[in-house]
């Protein structure tokens, strides 16, 4: 039995060859709306059931990020090779008056004809705008040179990968092949953004700075599904501290500080908690702790030295991939810190067997 794929909310069905002319008619029929685009934003999945969900995500993203959105779902198990397409517009009021709209073109590609992803879909981009590509799921054989060389920014989520080692090796190949020309953004890294800000904030405290050379342990707690997010956060702590890995066994890493002290780092798993639920850094007379309850939109931050404690609160990263993408689009940048941490992360990832 063939899978029933919901196309609700995708808009008007169109023939592929008539997409541009139908989009023109769409705008001509609505003089009250303004077509706005700051980028081409492509969302690709090999799970066709996500097509409707991705359209709802674009509806939310275009509130702050005007774009030409292209949704691509590949039904690779289909025996018949064909393409279905739809067009629509996501409109939001500007200052309570004229609506600002972003156009969306959706494709459902059936079958295994490999060239259609480039030839059919990329023919409908706005060539004057940068290309942001959100690849959902594992990198498949369709993630090849003639595709990724067209990208300005690649967004992915390593937490969804069944084989993170293979995925990151592929990513490093892409960066080498493009000479770093593609900005790469892992949503697993984005999940720790406010944790990293909180650590920097707490270590501005004189009592934390004083205790830093005496740090003895680091503990990261997360859902097991988000192992790469936990490893990236730990890699960031190690890199910023100037420590080196001495030995590693599964979820326990023995480090050496710049002063030659032994530091023990541990990963703990709590599948009932937040994606990242805790980061604790301990010295003999000082403990820095950032934590978050599942579903809470704020981080609890504390630093205790001797008998004195300071407690703070701050925002937490979104649990949803769409919210993380929106945050990343707002920040932009070259993601240089992620690249700086990547070698240490790869050492932890490869040594975690």
N, C-alpha and C positions, 0 to 999 in steps of 0.2 A: 504494500500500500504506500503511495506517495505521501510525503509530508505536506500537511496543510500549512501554508505560510500566510500569516496575516499581513495585509497591505493597507490596513486602515490607517489613515493619517498621512499617507504618502502623497496624496493629492490626485491629480488628473493623469490617467494612463496616456502615454504618447508613444508614437513610433520613434525609434532612435534617430532616424534621419530628420525628424520634424522637431526635435527638442529646441533648437535655437529659435525657430520661427514661432513655436508655441509660447516660449518664454517672452518673446517680444510682444505677442498678443496679450499675455498676462499683464504686463506692465501698462500697455496702452489702454486696457480696459479699466484701470484703477488710477485715476489722476490724483487721488488723495494720498497716494503712497509714494515714497521715495526709495529707489533701489540703492542699497549701500553695500559695499564690499571692501574689506581691508585685506583679505587674503582668500586663497583657495583652501578650503578645509575638507579633507577627504577622510572618511571613516570606512575602513575595510574589515570585513569579517568573513570567515568561512563557515559561519553558523547562520543560515538564512533566517532562523527564528528571531534573531536580534535586529532585524531590519526596522520593525516598528519601534522598538525600544530606542534605537539610535536616532530615529526621527524625533522622538520626544526629547532626547538629549540635545539635539540641535535647536529645538524650540527654546530650551532654556539657555543654551550658550549664546544664542544670537541676541539676547537681551543686552549683553555687554560687548559682544564681539561680532560685528557685522561681517558677513563672509558670503562667498558662493560655496555652498555646502554640496558635496557629492557623496552620497552613501552608496556603498558597493557591498553587495552580499553575493558570495560565490557558492552555488549549489553544485559541488564537484561530483556528487554521487549520481546526478541525473544522467540518463542515457541519451536524452535529446539535447543537442546543442542549440540554444536560443537565448535571446536577451529580452527582458521586460524592463520598461522604464516608466517613471512617473515624475511629474514636476509639481512643485508647490512653492509657497512663500510663507515665511514666518515674519509676522509684523508686530511691532511694538510701538506704542505711542511715544512721541517725542515732545516733552513738555506739555502733555495733555492735548496736543493738537495733531499735526500731521504724523502719520505713522511711518516709521523707518522699517524697511523690509529687507530680508535676506532671502535669496532664492535657493531652492534645494532641488537637486536632481538625484533621483534614486534609481539604482540599477540592480536587478536580480539576474545574475548570469548563471545559466544552467549548462552543465557539461564540463568537459576538460580541455577545451580549446585554450591553450595557455596565452596566446597573443592578444586575446580580447581585453584583458585588464588594461593593457597599455593603449591599444589601438582604438577601442570603443570609448572607454571612459576618459582618457586623457585628452581626447579630442574636444571635450566639453569644459575644459578649464578656461579661466580668464588668464590669458598669457601675461598680462601686465602685473599680476599679483603674486606674492610669494606662496609657496605650496607647503602646507602643513598636513602631514599624513599620520593619522592615528591607526596603527595596525593592531587589531585586537586578536589575542591568542598567540599561538606559536608562529614563528617564522616558517613558512612553508616554501616549497620550491618556486612559488610565484614571486617570492621576495628576491629578485635577481637584479643584476647590474643595470639593465636598461630601465628598471623601475626606480631603484633607490638613487641613481644619479640625477634624477629629476627633482628630488626633494630638497627643501630648505630646512625643514624640521621634521624629525621622526619621533612620534610619541608611541610608547608601548608600556606594557605592564608585566614585568618579569614574574610577579606573583601568580600569574595565570599559566606559567610555563611548567610542563611536566619535567622538563630537562633544562634547568637554568644554565648549567655549564655549557651545553651545546648552543643555547640561545645567545649567551654572552660571547662565546667564541665567534659566532656568526657576526655579532655586532662589531667586535674588534676588527674582523675582516672588512666589514663595510667601511669603518672609519679609516682603515689603512688604504683601501681602494679609492676612497674619495678624498684622501689626504685631509681628513677632518672637515670636509666641506659641508657635511650634514650635521646639524645640531641634534643631538640625541637626548631624549628625555624619558627616563624610566619613572612611571608613576609610583613604583615601590620606593624610589628615592624621594619623591615629592611627599609621600606619607610621613616622612620624618622632618619636614621643614620646620614646623613650630617647635618640635623637640630640640632641634639644633639651635634655634633662636633662644629657647629657654635656657639651655646650657650656657650659651654665651652670656646671657643676662645674669645668671646666678654666679658665674665665675668672674663677673665684674666686682662682686662683693670682696672686700679686703680679706675677710676670714677664709674665703674659698681660695683666693690667690695664694695666701700664705700656706695653705694645706696642700696645694697642688703637687709639690715634689714628693709628698708622702703618700700619694694615692696607692692603695693596695688592691682594690677590686673594682670591677665594673660588671653590672648585671643588666641585661636587656630582656624584657619579657614581652612576648608577642603571640599572636595566633600562629600555629604551625604553618598555615597557608601563606603567611607573610614572612617566611624565612628570609627571603632576599631583602626585604625591607629592614629586618632586624640586623642582618649582616652588613648592609650598607651603613646603617647608623653606627654599628660597632666599628666599622672600617673608618668612618669619619672621626670618631673619638680617638682611635689609634693614630691616624694620620696627623690630626691637629695637635696631639700630645707629643709626637715625635718618638713614639714607642716602636719596638720591633717585636715580631713574633718569634718565640723560641720553640715552642712545641704546640701542637694542636691535636686534640682528640675529640671528635664529634662536636659537642656543644660546649667544650671547655678549651680555652686558649690561654697558654702561659706567655706573658709578655715581659719585656725588659724595658724599664724607663730610661730616660737619658742619664739619670743619676745611678743607673745600675741596679735599681730596685726591682723586685719581682712583683708583677701585677697579674692578678687572675681575672680573666673575663669569662662570663658564663652567659649562655642563652637559655632562657626558660620559656616554656610554652603554656599558654592558657587560651584554649579555643572558645571560652565563654567571654573573654575580655575584648577590649578594643583591638584593632589591627596591630597597633603598638600600644601596650598598656603600661609599660614602666621602663625608666632608665634610672639606674642608681649608681652613683660613683662615690666610693668610700675611702677615707683616709682615717688614721687612728683617732683623730679628734674632730673629724668633720664628715658630714654625709650630705651629698646633694641628691635630691630625688625629684623626678618629674613623672607624674602618673596620670592616668585617665581611665575613668570607668566606661564601660561599653555604652555607646549611645550618647555620652556626654560631649557637648560642643566646646568644653574648656579643659585645659590642662591644670592640674594641681602641681605647684612648684614649691619646693622647700629646701632650705639649707640650714643645717644645725651644726654648730660648733660649740663644744663644751656644753654649757647649759643654755645657750642662746640660739633661738630659732627664728628664721624669717620665712614667712609663708606668702606666696603670691599666686595669682591666677592669670591665665592667658588663653588665647584661642587655640583650638586644636584643628588639625587638618580634617578634611572631609573623609567620611568612610566610603563615599561613592566615587567611582572612576570619573564620572562626569564632572563632579565638583573639583577633583584634582586637576583635570584638564583645564577647567576654567581658571583655576589659580595659576597654573603654569602659563597660560596664554596672557594673563594679566601681568605676570612678572617678566616674561620674555627672556632676553639675555642669551648668552652662549653656553650656559650651563657648565662653566669652567670648573666649578668646585666638584661636580660629579665626576668629571674626567680626572681631576687630581686625586680623588679617592678611589677611582676604579682599580688601579693596580693592587692596592691593599685589599680591596674587596675580592678581587680575583684570587689572591693568595688564600684568603679565608674560605672562599667558595671551593676552590680546588682541594684544599686541605681538610675539608669537612667530612670525608668518608669515614 
